[in-house]
Amino acid sequence: MEIQVHGKKMQVSEELNRLAVQKLESAVRSWDGKVGIADVEFSEEANPRQSADKFRVEITAPVAGRVVRVQSTSHDQHAAVDSAVEKFERRLRRLKERIIDRSRKSNKRLNQSLPVTEESEELPPSASIVRTKQFAMKPMSPEEAALQLEMLGHSFFFFFNAETDGHAVLYRRHDGQLGLIESK
């Protein structure tokens, strides 16, 4: 597994780089090559009022055809790394349990990949759209979309519903349940 460690508007020390690589390698040891290039991004909050959450670590990695993303903040860089890797391990554990459960239910489409083809962070002239993402959409069931929603840590997920042959949005409701919006 390849791990890319970098800082956003900051320099990452060699010791911190080594710590992040060592902890991530031990976190993914049970995945046997099913983890793509892991991206670890460090950033530091410049606002002195945010001293409790001054350092932020974000880990993003494709695992078994899914994208797993976690972030953590802390007053210390080492604590932020520890917390982020702990969250990453929990997400990987949940993903593995779900894959095993679904394979027992003979869902063959789970291991197909969902490749991200292009991502742009350019600011348009109106400055109302700050980020545009384009990706290939494979047909999936709402259950697979729920798994992807959880692994990404987002509040909604747009997908092509294989059961209805239409586009749909899966979202997290205020009560913690999931809602599904389908097109006609």
N, CA, C and O of each residue as an XYZ file, in Angstrom:
736
protein
N       0.844     -1.179      0.000
C       0.000      0.000      0.000
C       0.889      1.242      0.000
O       1.887      1.306      0.718
N       0.520      2.204     -0.799
C       1.260      3.458     -0.865
C       0.535      4.505     -0.023
O      -0.690      4.612     -0.078
N       1.286      5.265      0.745
C       0.717      6.304      1.604
C       1.356      7.633      1.241
O       2.579      7.771      1.269
N       0.520      8.617      0.897
C       0.997      9.954      0.583
C       0.656     10.871      1.750
O      -0.517     11.058      2.073
N       1.666     11.436      2.375
C       1.484     12.342      3.500
C       1.893     13.730      3.051
O       2.987     13.922      2.520
N       1.007     14.705      3.264
C       1.333     16.071      2.883
C       0.595     17.045      3.792
O      -0.372     16.682      4.463
N       1.063     18.268      3.802
C       0.445     19.316      4.602
C      -0.244     20.328      3.724
O       0.187     20.594      2.603
N      -1.300     20.883      4.231
C      -2.018     21.939      3.523
C      -1.644     23.244      4.209
O      -2.074     23.516      5.330
N      -0.839     24.045      3.524
C      -0.327     25.307      4.046
C       0.530     25.115      5.293
O       0.565     25.980      6.168
N       1.224     23.972      5.373
C       2.145     23.700      6.481
C       3.123     22.613      6.057
O       2.855     21.855      5.124
N       4.241     22.541      6.738
C       5.234     21.506      6.502
C       5.006     20.360      7.489
O       4.774     20.593      8.675
N       5.073     19.139      7.000
C       4.928     17.966      7.853
C       6.323     17.470      8.208
O       7.135     17.190      7.326
N       6.595     17.363      9.504
C       7.922     16.925      9.934
C       8.140     15.463      9.559
O       7.187     14.715      9.340
N       9.407     15.070      9.491
C       9.771     13.695      9.148
C       9.238     12.722     10.199
O       8.789     11.626      9.863
N       9.288     13.121     11.463
C       8.787     12.268     12.550
C       7.280     12.049     12.420
O       6.800     10.928     12.587
N       6.539     13.105     12.126
C       5.088     13.010     11.969
C       4.731     12.179     10.732
O       3.778     11.400     10.758
N       5.487     12.346      9.669
C       5.299     11.550      8.460
C       5.499     10.068      8.771
O       4.676      9.236      8.388
N       6.570      9.741      9.453
C       6.884      8.355      9.811
C       5.795      7.769     10.712
O       5.403      6.615     10.540
N       5.307      8.559     11.673
C       4.258      8.106     12.587
C       2.964      7.783     11.827
O       2.340      6.748     12.062
N       2.576      8.671     10.926
C       1.343      8.467     10.153
C       1.456      7.221      9.273
O       0.518      6.426      9.207
N       2.576      7.047      8.606
C       2.775      5.887      7.734
C       2.753      4.599      8.548
O       2.112      3.625      8.153
N       3.452      4.590      9.684
C       3.519      3.399     10.525
C       2.129      3.012     11.041
O       1.762      1.838     10.997
N       1.363      3.976     11.523
C       0.042      3.685     12.077
C      -0.938      3.238     10.995
O      -1.739      2.333     11.228
N      -0.887      3.862      9.811
C      -1.785      3.465      8.730
C      -1.458      2.072      8.207
O      -2.362      1.298      7.893
N      -0.184      1.750      8.112
C       0.193      0.415      7.647
C      -0.321     -0.654      8.600
O      -0.758     -1.715      8.156
N      -0.276     -0.395      9.890
C      -0.799     -1.380     10.835
C      -2.329     -1.418     10.806
O      -2.920     -2.457     11.099
N      -2.980     -0.303     10.458
C      -4.443     -0.272     10.406
C      -4.990     -1.087      9.247
O      -6.078     -1.651      9.358
N      -4.262     -1.164      8.134
C      -4.761     -1.855      6.943
C      -4.128     -3.231      6.743
O      -4.229     -3.802      5.657
N      -3.492     -3.758      7.750
C      -2.763     -5.018      7.598
C      -3.672     -6.192      7.227
O      -3.200     -7.152      6.618
N      -4.940     -6.144      7.570
C      -5.832     -7.270      7.283
C      -6.512     -7.176      5.926
O      -7.330     -8.035      5.598
N      -6.200     -6.160      5.127
C      -6.879     -5.985      3.845
C      -6.116     -6.564      2.668
O      -6.661     -6.582      1.564
N      -4.912     -7.031      2.832
C      -4.147     -7.763      1.818
C      -4.204     -7.152      0.420
O      -4.666     -7.796     -0.522
N      -3.739     -5.922      0.284
C      -3.622     -5.311     -1.026
C      -4.906     -4.747     -1.606
O      -4.914     -4.328     -2.763
N      -5.984     -4.722     -0.850
C      -7.248     -4.177     -1.356
C      -7.377     -2.690     -1.062
O      -8.437     -2.101     -1.272
N      -6.303     -2.086     -0.580
C      -6.296     -0.661     -0.276
C      -5.441      0.035     -1.324
O      -4.302     -0.364     -1.571
N      -5.990      1.071     -1.936
C      -5.257      1.830     -2.943
C      -4.312      2.825     -2.287
O      -3.826      2.591     -1.181
N      -4.054      3.921     -2.963
C      -3.156      4.948     -2.448
C      -3.878      5.748     -1.372
O      -4.876      6.411     -1.652
N      -3.383      5.686     -0.162
C      -3.977      6.414      0.959
C      -3.394      7.827      0.997
O      -2.187      8.018      0.854
N      -4.267      8.804      1.193
C      -3.859     10.203      1.236
C      -4.071     10.722      2.655
O      -5.188     10.691      3.172
N      -3.001     11.196      3.282
C      -3.068     11.759      4.629
C      -2.725     13.236      4.513
O      -1.627     13.602      4.092
N      -3.690     14.086      4.896
C      -3.491     15.532      4.770
C      -3.520     16.173      6.152
O      -4.473     16.001      6.912
N      -2.467     16.912      6.462
C      -2.376     17.663      7.708
C      -2.667     19.128      7.426
O      -2.237     19.668      6.407
N      -3.392     19.766      8.325
C      -3.584     21.212      8.221
C      -3.607     21.793      9.624
O      -3.912     21.109     10.601
N      -3.274     23.078      9.693
C      -3.203     23.764     10.976
C      -4.098     24.998     10.929
O      -4.019     25.797      9.996
N      -4.940     25.143     11.930
C      -5.856     26.284     12.015
C      -5.066     27.504     12.477
O      -4.377     27.458     13.495
N      -5.172     28.588     11.726
C      -4.418     29.798     12.047
C      -5.117     30.643     13.111
O      -4.485     31.498     13.730
N      -6.401     30.417     13.328
C      -7.170     31.198     14.291
C      -6.790     30.793     15.721
O      -6.969     29.631     16.084
N      -6.276     31.711     16.539
C      -5.876     31.351     17.908
C      -7.058     30.958     18.799
O      -6.859     30.310     19.826
N      -8.281     31.337     18.424
C      -9.454     30.952     19.214
C      -9.799     29.476     19.034
O     -10.560     28.916     19.824
N      -9.251     28.853     18.012
C      -9.496     27.440     17.745
C      -8.359     26.576     18.299
O      -8.025     25.556     17.697
N      -7.769     26.951     19.408
C      -6.595     26.248     19.932
C      -6.910     24.823     20.359
O      -6.019     23.974     20.341
N      -8.158     24.532     20.743
C      -8.514     23.173     21.144
C      -8.498     22.230     19.949
O      -8.180     21.050     20.099
N      -8.829     22.726     18.787
C      -8.844     21.923     17.565
C      -7.926     22.543     16.517
O      -8.330     22.773     15.377
N      -6.702     22.805     16.914
C      -5.767     23.524     16.056
C      -5.276     22.677     14.883
O      -5.092     23.202     13.785
N      -5.062     21.388     15.092
C      -4.511     20.518     14.060
C      -5.590     19.577     13.533
O      -6.362     18.999     14.299
N      -5.627     19.435     12.195
C      -6.618     18.561     11.559
C      -5.889     17.560     10.682
O      -4.962     17.914      9.953
N      -6.320     16.290     10.758
C      -5.773     15.223      9.936
C      -6.938     14.597      9.183
O      -7.953     14.236      9.780
N      -6.785     14.471      7.865
C      -7.811     13.849      7.035
C      -7.180     12.683      6.288
O      -6.145     12.837      5.640
N      -7.814     11.510      6.384
C      -7.323     10.307      5.718
C      -8.373      9.877      4.703
O      -9.547      9.723      5.041
N      -7.947      9.683      3.458
C      -8.832      9.229      2.389
C      -8.141      8.087      1.658
O      -6.980      8.203      1.266
N      -8.867      6.974      1.475
C      -8.277      5.829      0.784
C      -9.365      4.991      0.120
O     -10.425      4.768      0.705
N      -9.103      4.526     -1.108
C     -10.019      3.573     -1.723
C      -9.756      2.177     -1.158
O      -8.627      1.689     -1.184
N     -10.812      1.545     -0.650
C     -10.690      0.220     -0.040
C     -11.772     -0.673     -0.632
O     -12.961     -0.387     -0.493
N     -11.369     -1.735     -1.280
C     -12.292     -2.732     -1.839
C     -13.378     -2.078     -2.691
O     -14.550     -2.445     -2.599
N     -12.989     -1.115     -3.516
C     -13.936     -0.471     -4.402
C     -14.755      0.628     -3.763
O     -15.631      1.189     -4.422
N     -14.511      0.955     -2.525
C     -15.212      2.014     -1.801
C     -14.199      3.067     -1.366
O     -13.015      2.769     -1.209
N     -14.661      4.287     -1.175
C     -13.784      5.349     -0.683
C     -14.088      5.548      0.796
O     -15.225      5.827      1.177
N     -13.055      5.399      1.625
C     -13.191      5.594      3.068
C     -12.489      6.898      3.413
O     -11.326      7.101      3.066
N     -13.214      7.787      4.106
C     -12.665      9.102      4.449
C     -12.984      9.411      5.905
O     -14.128      9.273      6.337
N     -11.977      9.826      6.656
C     -12.163     10.244      8.044
C     -11.357     11.518      8.278
O     -10.384     11.799      7.579
N     -11.786     12.272      9.273
C     -10.991     13.431      9.680
C     -11.079     13.565     11.188
O     -12.046     13.138     11.818
N     -10.046     14.169     11.745
C      -9.981     14.346     13.182
C      -9.235     15.637     13.495
O      -8.310     16.020     12.778
N      -9.640     16.298     14.560
C      -8.964     17.514     15.006
C      -8.546     17.358     16.459
O      -9.181     16.637     17.229
N      -7.480     18.038     16.817
C      -6.998     17.994     18.190
C      -6.053     19.171     18.430
O      -5.673     19.890     17.506
N      -5.693     19.340     19.683
C      -4.758     20.408     20.053
C      -3.316     20.026     19.730
O      -2.436     20.886     19.701
N      -3.071     18.725     19.487
C      -1.729     18.210     19.252
C      -1.725     17.390     17.957
O      -2.688     16.679     17.671
N      -0.661     17.485     17.185
C      -0.580     16.750     15.920
C      -0.614     15.244     16.131
O      -1.282     14.527     15.386
N       0.099     14.763     17.138
C       0.147     13.321     17.403
C      -1.221     12.799     17.836
O      -1.634     11.716     17.421
N      -1.915     13.559     18.659
C      -3.255     13.154     19.101
C      -4.229     13.142     17.926
O      -5.100     12.276     17.853
N      -4.088     14.089     17.015
C      -4.953     14.133     15.839
C      -4.701     12.915     14.944
O      -5.647     12.345     14.400
N      -3.441     12.513     14.786
C      -3.111     11.326     13.993
C      -3.697     10.087     14.658
O      -4.319      9.259     13.993
N      -3.500      9.957     15.967
C      -4.026      8.793     16.690
C      -5.542      8.687     16.540
O      -6.072      7.608     16.273
N      -6.226      9.795     16.711
C      -7.677      9.808     16.607
C      -8.148      9.475     15.194
O      -9.094      8.707     15.021
N      -7.502     10.043     14.192
C      -7.889      9.783     12.803
C      -7.656      8.327     12.425
O      -8.499      7.721     11.762
N      -6.531      7.756     12.834
C      -6.237      6.356     12.510
C      -7.222      5.439     13.242
O      -7.648      4.425     12.691
N      -7.580      5.787     14.467
C      -8.568      4.996     15.212
C      -9.923      5.004     14.496
O     -10.564      3.961     14.366
N     -10.353      6.172     14.035
C     -11.606      6.266     13.273
C     -11.513      5.475     11.971
O     -12.469      4.811     11.572
N     -10.357      5.551     11.314
C     -10.137      4.832     10.060
C     -10.235      3.324     10.281
O     -10.855      2.616      9.487
N      -9.623      2.834     11.359
C      -9.697      1.404     11.682
C     -11.134      0.965     11.935
O     -11.542     -0.108     11.491
N     -11.908      1.793     12.651
C     -13.318      1.455     12.906
C     -14.101      1.379     11.601
O     -14.899      0.462     11.410
N     -13.877      2.341     10.696
C     -14.576      2.327      9.404
C     -14.191      1.092      8.593
O     -15.043      0.473      7.955
N     -12.908      0.737      8.618
C     -12.468     -0.451      7.888
C     -13.097     -1.710      8.467
O     -13.502     -2.602      7.722
N     -13.179     -1.787      9.783
C     -13.789     -2.939     10.444
C     -15.263     -3.059     10.054
O     -15.739     -4.148      9.736
N     -15.989     -1.924     10.080
C     -17.410     -1.942      9.694
C     -17.575     -2.324      8.233
O     -18.492     -3.067      7.883
N     -16.688     -1.817      7.374
C     -16.754     -2.153      5.952
C     -16.544     -3.644      5.746
O     -17.269     -4.274      4.977
N     -15.566     -4.206      6.422
C     -15.288     -5.636      6.271
C     -16.465     -6.471      6.759
O     -16.832     -7.457      6.119
N     -17.062     -6.086      7.889
C     -18.225     -6.817      8.396
C     -19.382     -6.760      7.410
O     -20.054     -7.765      7.180
N     -19.615     -5.597      6.831
C     -20.709     -5.472      5.864
C     -20.434     -6.250      4.588
O     -21.347     -6.854      4.024
N     -19.204     -6.245      4.131
C     -18.864     -7.011      2.936
C     -19.083     -8.493      3.190
O     -19.620     -9.193      2.331
N     -18.681     -8.977      4.344
C     -18.876    -10.385      4.681
C     -20.367    -10.702      4.775
O     -20.821    -11.714      4.240
N     -21.129     -9.844      5.453
C     -22.570    -10.066      5.565
C     -23.240    -10.073      4.199
O     -24.094    -10.918      3.930
N     -22.865     -9.151      3.348
C     -23.499     -9.064      2.027
C     -23.074    -10.205      1.123
O     -23.865    -10.667      0.301
N     -21.846    -10.665      1.258
C     -21.427    -11.785      0.420
C     -22.182    -13.046      0.817
O     -22.417    -13.918     -0.019
N     -22.556    -13.145      2.059
C     -23.372    -14.282      2.500
C     -24.777    -14.205      1.941
O     -25.457    -15.222      1.801
N     -25.212    -12.990      1.620
C     -26.532    -12.816      1.022
C     -26.455    -12.870     -0.500
O     -27.437    -12.577     -1.182
N     -25.306    -13.239     -1.031
C     -25.035    -13.406     -2.462
C     -25.277    -12.149     -3.286
O     -25.862    -12.214     -4.367
N     -24.829    -11.006     -2.777
C     -24.889     -9.765     -3.540
C     -23.566     -9.629     -4.279
O     -22.560     -9.256     -3.675
N     -23.550     -9.922     -5.571
C     -22.316     -9.982     -6.348
C     -21.789     -8.617     -6.780
O     -20.612     -8.495     -7.118
N     -22.636     -7.592     -6.776
C     -22.216     -6.296     -7.312
C     -21.454     -5.436     -6.302
O     -21.012     -4.344     -6.657
N     -21.289     -5.883     -5.075
C     -20.674     -5.062     -4.033
C     -19.222     -4.718     -4.328
O     -18.777     -3.613     -4.013
N     -18.474     -5.639     -4.924
C     -17.045     -5.417     -5.115
C     -16.704     -4.678     -6.397
O     -15.523     -4.510     -6.701
N     -17.691     -4.231     -7.159
C     -17.393     -3.421     -8.324
C     -16.934     -2.045     -7.859
O     -17.403     -1.539     -6.840
N     -16.035     -1.457     -8.592
C     -15.470     -0.180     -8.157
C     -16.307      0.991     -8.643
O     -17.054      0.886     -9.615
N     -16.164      2.101     -7.946
C     -16.802      3.364     -8.305
C     -15.686      4.385     -8.474
O     -15.393      5.127     -7.537
N     -15.040      4.445     -9.670
C     -13.875      5.303     -9.831
C     -14.259      6.776     -9.943
O     -15.211      7.134    -10.637
N     -13.508      7.609     -9.256
C     -13.674      9.049     -9.387
C     -12.796      9.481    -10.551
O     -11.594      9.215    -10.550
N     -13.379     10.144    -11.545
C     -12.613     10.457    -12.744
C     -12.037     11.856    -12.749
O     -10.959     12.076    -13.300
N     -12.735     12.808    -12.146
C     -12.242     14.177    -12.220
C     -12.741     14.952    -11.011
O     -13.883     14.779    -10.584
N     -11.896     15.799    -10.466
C     -12.294     16.663     -9.368
C     -11.695     18.037     -9.621
O     -10.513     18.160     -9.940
N     -12.511     19.059     -9.479
C     -12.057     20.413     -9.767
C     -12.387     21.312     -8.589
O     -13.494     21.255     -8.054
N     -11.442     22.134     -8.185
C     -11.670     23.062     -7.086
C     -11.578     24.510     -7.556
O     -11.363     25.400     -6.734
N     -11.731     24.768     -8.834
C     -11.663     26.120     -9.352
C     -12.888     26.903     -8.929
O     -13.992     26.361     -8.880
N     -12.698     28.171     -8.623
C     -13.823     29.018     -8.267
C     -14.450     29.608     -9.519
O     -13.763     30.294    -10.277
N     -15.730     29.363     -9.760
C     -16.379     29.976    -10.906
C     -16.570     31.466    -10.658
O     -16.471     31.916     -9.517
N     -16.845     32.250    -11.719
C     -16.983     33.695    -11.561
C     -18.056     34.098    -10.551
O     -17.894     35.107     -9.866
N     -19.149     33.337    -10.438
C     -20.215     33.698     -9.509
C     -19.859     33.366     -8.069
O     -20.468     33.912     -7.149
N     -18.893     32.490     -7.850
C     -18.419     32.064     -6.534
C     -19.500     31.391     -5.701
O     -19.361     31.289     -4.482
N     -20.575     30.930     -6.333
C     -21.590     30.216     -5.572
C     -21.304     28.721     -5.561
O     -21.665     28.040     -4.600
N     -20.674     28.197     -6.590
C     -20.274     26.793     -6.612
C     -18.781     26.770     -6.320
O     -17.984     27.303     -7.091
N     -18.404     26.151     -5.206
C     -17.004     26.176     -4.799
C     -16.256     24.902     -5.153
O     -15.026     24.880     -5.116
N     -16.981     23.833     -5.499
C     -16.302     22.594     -5.854
C     -17.197     21.786     -6.774
O     -18.404     21.690     -6.551
N     -16.607     21.210     -7.800
C     -17.354     20.367     -8.725
C     -16.676     19.010     -8.780
O     -15.461     18.922     -8.958
N     -17.465     17.950     -8.628
C     -16.936     16.599     -8.731
C     -17.678     15.880     -9.839
O     -18.892     16.022     -9.980
N     -16.946     15.110    -10.621
C     -17.539     14.270    -11.646
C     -17.037     12.860    -11.422
O     -15.847     12.649    -11.188
N     -17.937     11.896    -11.494
C     -17.540     10.515    -11.301
C     -18.442      9.598    -12.108
O     -19.571      9.949    -12.450
N     -17.921      8.422    -12.402
C     -18.703      7.419    -13.125
C     -19.671      6.773    -12.139
O     -19.281      6.365    -11.045
N     -20.936      6.686    -12.542
C     -21.955      6.120    -11.664
C     -22.282      4.710    -12.111
O     -22.744      4.508    -13.234
N     -22.052      3.739    -11.258
C     -22.449      2.379    -11.564
C     -23.801      2.128    -10.914
O     -24.094      2.702     -9.865
N     -24.620      1.294    -11.507
C     -25.898      0.975    -10.876
C     -25.665      0.247     -9.558
O     -24.831     -0.655     -9.475
N     -26.405      0.643     -8.537
C     -26.283     -0.009     -7.242
C     -27.627      0.005     -6.536
O     -28.518      0.784     -6.873
N     -27.751     -0.862     -5.564
C     -28.975     -0.924     -4.778
C     -28.922      0.149     -3.689
O     -27.844      0.652     -3.371
N     -30.077      0.504     -3.116
C     -30.055      1.469     -2.010
C     -29.213      1.002     -0.817
O     -28.648      1.824     -0.096
N     -29.129     -0.308     -0.612
C     -28.302     -0.833      0.490
C     -26.824     -0.559      0.237
O     -26.090     -0.198      1.156
N     -26.387     -0.731     -1.014
C     -24.996     -0.422     -1.363
C     -24.732      1.075     -1.230
O     -23.659      1.484     -0.786
N     -25.712      1.889     -1.615
C     -25.575      3.341     -1.496
C     -25.472      3.741     -0.022
O     -24.723      4.655      0.321
N     -26.222      3.058      0.848
C     -26.144      3.343      2.288
C     -24.755      3.018      2.824
O     -24.225      3.749      3.661
N     -24.171      1.940      2.351
C     -22.809      1.583      2.759
C     -21.819      2.645      2.297
O     -20.936      3.048      3.055
N     -21.966      3.097      1.059
C     -21.074      4.130      0.526
C     -21.242      5.438      1.297
O     -20.257      6.115      1.590
N     -22.483      5.797      1.628
C     -22.771      7.007      2.402
C     -22.059      6.962      3.745
O     -21.465      7.950      4.176
N     -22.123      5.820      4.395
C     -21.476      5.668      5.700
C     -19.959      5.700      5.592
O     -19.292      6.310      6.427
N     -19.408      5.052      4.575
C     -17.956      5.003      4.419
C     -17.372      6.373      4.083
O     -16.251      6.682      4.485
N     -18.125      7.196      3.350
C     -17.642      8.533      3.013
C     -17.836      9.520      4.157
O     -17.112     10.511      4.259
N     -18.814      9.247      5.016
C     -19.078     10.168      6.120
C     -19.850     11.395      5.688
O     -19.798     12.424      6.361
N     -20.569     11.307      4.574
C     -21.347     12.439      4.080
C     -22.780     12.367      4.599
O     -23.187     11.362      5.183
N     -23.538     13.434      4.383
C     -24.933     13.447      4.813
C     -25.869     13.027      3.686
O     -27.051     12.795      3.939
N     -25.383     12.923      2.458
C     -26.200     12.445      1.349
C     -25.321     11.735      0.331
O     -24.100     11.892      0.328
N     -25.968     10.937     -0.549
C     -25.239     10.226     -1.589
C     -26.124     10.122     -2.814
O     -27.248      9.628     -2.721
N     -25.641     10.578     -3.965
C     -26.357     10.538     -5.233
C     -25.908      9.293     -5.987
O     -24.707      9.059     -6.122
N     -26.855      8.483     -6.487
C     -26.499      7.240     -7.155
C     -27.548      6.865     -8.195
O     -28.631      7.447     -8.236
N     -27.210      5.870     -9.048
C     -28.137      5.333    -10.032
C     -28.716      4.052     -9.447
O     -27.995      3.076     -9.238
N     -30.026      4.058     -9.181
C     -30.693      2.938     -8.530
C     -30.897      1.811     -9.538
O     -31.601      1.983    -10.533
N     -30.279      0.656     -9.280
C     -30.375     -0.491    -10.176
C     -31.765     -1.114    -10.145
O     -32.185     -1.741    -11.117
N     -32.475     -0.948     -9.042
C     -33.798     -1.550     -8.911
C     -34.858     -0.797     -9.704
O     -35.786     -1.411    -10.229
N     -34.731      0.544     -9.799
C     -35.741      1.346    -10.500
C     -35.219      1.943    -11.799
O     -35.974      2.603    -12.512
N     -33.953      1.730    -12.124
C     -33.309      2.302    -13.312
C     -33.468      3.814    -13.383
O     -33.737      4.366    -14.450
N     -33.305      4.472    -12.262
C     -33.388      5.929    -12.214
C     -32.400      6.481    -11.206
O     -31.849      5.741    -10.390
N     -32.178      7.791    -11.268
C     -31.282      8.442    -10.312
C     -31.999      8.611     -8.976
O     -33.217      8.775     -8.923
N     -31.218      8.567     -7.901
C     -31.786      8.688     -6.564
C     -30.779      9.354     -5.638
O     -29.577      9.362     -5.904
N     -31.290      9.909     -4.551
C     -30.466     10.514     -3.514
C     -30.819      9.845     -2.193
O     -31.987      9.775     -1.813
N     -29.809      9.361     -1.506
C     -29.967      8.792     -0.179
C     -29.435      9.823      0.803
O     -28.328     10.328      0.619
N     -30.194     10.147      1.841
C     -29.751     11.182      2.770
C     -30.009     10.764      4.213
O     -30.880      9.943      4.497
N     -29.225     11.354      5.116
C     -29.383     11.077      6.544
C     -30.349     12.087      7.126
O     -30.151     13.295      6.999
N     -31.401     11.583      7.769
C     -32.421     12.430      8.374
C     -31.966     12.894      9.759
O     -31.001     12.366     10.312
N     -32.668     13.884     10.313
C     -32.316     14.412     11.635
C     -32.466     13.365     12.733
O     -31.767     13.425     13.744
N     -33.378     12.400     12.543
C     -33.577     11.363     13.562
C     -32.552     10.231     13.446
O     -32.620      9.261     14.201
N     -31.596     10.347     12.502
C     -30.543      9.345     12.347
C     -30.872      8.269     11.327
O     -29.992      7.497     10.946
N     -32.116      8.199     10.876
C     -32.515      7.226      9.861
C     -32.114      7.740      8.482
O     -31.613      8.856      8.349
N     -32.337      6.920      7.459
C     -31.999      7.305      6.103
C     -33.276      7.570      5.300
O     -34.295      6.909      5.497
N     -33.202      8.538      4.401
C     -34.307      8.838      3.500
C     -33.852      8.617      2.074
O     -32.663      8.733      1.777
N     -34.793      8.296      1.175
C     -34.476      8.035     -0.221
C     -35.374      8.911     -1.099
O     -36.598      8.892     -0.966
N     -34.753      9.671     -1.990
C     -35.482     10.485     -2.956
C     -35.204      9.867     -4.326
O     -34.048      9.728     -4.727
N     -36.279      9.493     -5.048
C     -36.128      8.861     -6.356
C     -36.748      9.738     -7.435
O     -37.714     10.460     -7.192
N     -36.167      9.660     -8.641
C     -36.737     10.385     -9.777
C     -37.817      9.520    -10.435
O     -37.793      8.293    -10.338
N     -38.766     10.186    -11.109
C     -39.823      9.442    -11.806
C     -39.424      9.156    -13.218
O     -40.185      8.538    -13.962
